[in-house]
């Protein structure tokens, strides 16, 4: 009867000791400090701070390295140079006939030829005169002295269709251009073709000499003819 109370007291003391140890252990565990966040920034109320994803970090890096502005296509591509202006052209003159030359017979029929004027791009002309000249023919043995007008030069009037005589200067010198008068208008780029015919008189000289043709600006002739050309020519006896 005496032993049993001591056992009960010992059991009670042991149980109290175990309970005290267990409560102290729970208290230490509940007050433990939270673990630091992966980024090193303290968390608020024990919640870890969010971390940026790798893709977001790479995008921010690319945007930081990109240039602030992109040059426009006009600045990157040099502008084409402006085309150079074409130089002004002068008027042109050409003379044509069947066979490419005048083959006349004294006292024979006249031979036709054409004179074509082409206006240049430099200017228009108010008075452009077509003038003709030929050097005296050397003649052949037995030829009579040449008459004052060994040739008859005519121009066909396009309005009426009739032939009108025009001047043919026969000389070895050149008549100054500022001594010519008259002429008709010729615009820039205009083309005009005129018909002429030439015949040799019965008593005229024989031989060969080119027929010279000039286009003279009678308003500003100080610089000489505006254009010139020539046509080969030969006059022979009938028999």
ABEGO torsion letter per residue (X at the ends): XAAAAAAAAAAAAAAAAAAAAAAAAAAAAAABBBBBBAAGBBBBGGBBBBBBBAAAAAAAAAAAABBABBBBAAAABBBBBBBBBBBBBBBBBBBBBBGGBBBBBBGBBBBBBBBBBBBBAABBBABBBBBBBBBBBAEBBGBBBBBABABBBBBBBAAAGBBBBBBBBBBABBBBAAABBEEBBBBBGBBBBBBBBBBBBAABBBEBBBBBBBBBBAABAAAEBABBBBBBBBBBBAX
